[in-house]
Amino acid sequence: MRMPRRGLVIQARTRWLLVGLALLFSLVLLMYLLECAPQTDGNGSLPGVVGESMGKEYYQALLQEQEEHYQNRATSLKRQIAQLKQELQEMSDKLKSLQEKKSPKVNGMNYQGTKEQTSNDLLEFLHSQIDKAELEMGLTRHPEEKPVRKDKRDELVEVIEAGLEVINNPDEEDGQDEDDGVGNRQLYSENDFIEGYYRTERDKGTQYELFYKKMDGMEYRHVTLFRPFGPLMKVKSETVDISRSIINVIVPLAGRTEAFAQFMQNFRDVCIHQDKRVHLTVVYFGQDGLSEVKSIMESVARETDFHNYTLVSLNEEFNRGRGLDMGARAWEKGEVLMFFCDVDVYFTAEFLNSCRLNAEPGKKVFYPVVFSLYNPAIVYANQDIPPPVEQQLVHKKDSGFWRDFGFGMTCQYRTDFLTVGGFDLEVKGWGGEDVHLYRKYLHGELMVIRTPVPGLFHLWHEKHCADELTPEQYRMCIQSKAMNEASHSHLGMLVFRDEIEAHLRKQAYRTNSEAVG
C-alpha cells in the first residue's frame, strides 16, 4: 500500500530530526573524548637536582597550578556536555511528540512500516560515528599525541591522490596547462606533496587544503577539495607563486640581549642564508641594552651583507601590543605579509613557506600552534649539560607541549591587521592583547587557519610575574609559568624526590644485606 503524500512529508521531517539528533550525539561524544584525553606522560624517570633554590614547595606550587588548570578545563567541558545533553533530550522529546501526534493513519491504523527500519538506520549511523569519533577532532588534535588511525590514513592517501588527479588532469576551467613547449605537461607525484590541512564542520563536511611543489621550483600548486559527507569533490585548483612574497618579521623587545643574540643566529641561518625574502623589524623599549641590540644587528649586516632591517626605538614601558602595532605601521612600502614573533621563538624555513601559503589578504589569517619547550635543566637533568638548542627541537611529551592556549605568533597581512583595528593598546603588561585580536578575526569575515606546525618552537626561559599585573594577568602568568617548567609527571617526581630517594636507599640497603647474609 502506498504511503499518502502527507506521510512522506512527515517522514522527511522525522529523518532530518534524526540526523540532527545523531549530530548532537556525536558532539557530546567528542566533548567527552576531549575531557578524558590523557594530558600527561607516564614516564617515571627521576630528574636530577636542579638547584637548591628549586625546593619541594616551589614544585608543589607549580604542580598545583597545573592541577587547577586541568580542573578548570574539565569543569568547563562538563558544563558544555550537560548543555548538549539537555539539547539532545529536548530534540528527542520533540521527535517523539511529532511521531505521536502527526503519524498518518492507513485503514484506521497508525502507519509504522518504516519506523523500525529508521531506528535501525539511526543506530547504525551512531555506531559509525562512535567508531570515527576521534577523526572529528580535526585540527585540534596534536600530531604527536595520537597515531593516525588506519582508516583515517587511508582517507588521507585517497585525498592526496585525488589532488594529484586534479593537477595532472586539469579541467578547461582551471586554465592551468603547464606544457614544456613541446606538448608535454609537467606531472606531479606523491613525492611532490608538501603539506595539507583539513577541517570538519559537522553540518557540512570536510574541506582539504593541499599543497604540492616540485623540488627545483618556487611555485606551489594549491588544491582545495571538499567531501560533503559523501564522495570527494573538487572545489578549486590553482598555482600559488610565493617566490616574491616578502615577510616582515616583527619582534618587540626590552632587554633580553642574550636571547636576542641567539634569535639573530637563527635569523641569520634561516632568513638570510636560506629564505632570503624576509625583512626584520625590531621595536625596542627603553634605553638599557639598546646600543647592544643595535650593535648585534649592525654586526650581522656587515658579515652577511643584509640590510633589510628596521630598528624602532621607544623610550617607554614595554607593551607587546604597542610594539607590534608600531612595527606594522613602520612599514612604508604598501602591502606586506607580517609575522608577529617573539625573541624566544625558533622557526624554520619550512615554517616561513607555511606562513606564506596560509595567509591571504582579505581572506585568511594564520594562527599556528607553537610547540613550547620545557626547562632543559629538568628535561636533561641526567646529562652534565643540556644539548645544543638544535638538538632540543623534538616533539615529545617530556620535552615540551603544544601551546594551544597561546595566540601571540601569527601571520597576517598588514591591511587586514589595520582594517580589523589592530591590538587593544589599553592592555598593559603581560598577556591578553593577542587573544583580543584573535577574537576580532573570529567574529569577522576572514577565515582563521589554526593548526599545529612542526617548524615553530618556543624556547624555555625563566618567567617573572610582576606585581603590577592585574589579578587576571597575574593568574595567567603564573599558570603559564607552571606549564612551561616541566611535564606533569616530571613535576610530580620532583615534588616526591626525597621520598623516592629514601626508597631507593632502603632498597639498596636490603640488597646489600641479603648479599652479605
Order of alpha helices (4+ residues) and beta strands (2+ residues): alpha-alpha-beta-beta-alpha-alpha-beta-beta-beta-beta-beta-alpha-beta-alpha-beta-alpha-beta-beta-alpha-beta-alpha-alpha-beta-beta-alpha-alpha-beta-alpha-alpha-alpha
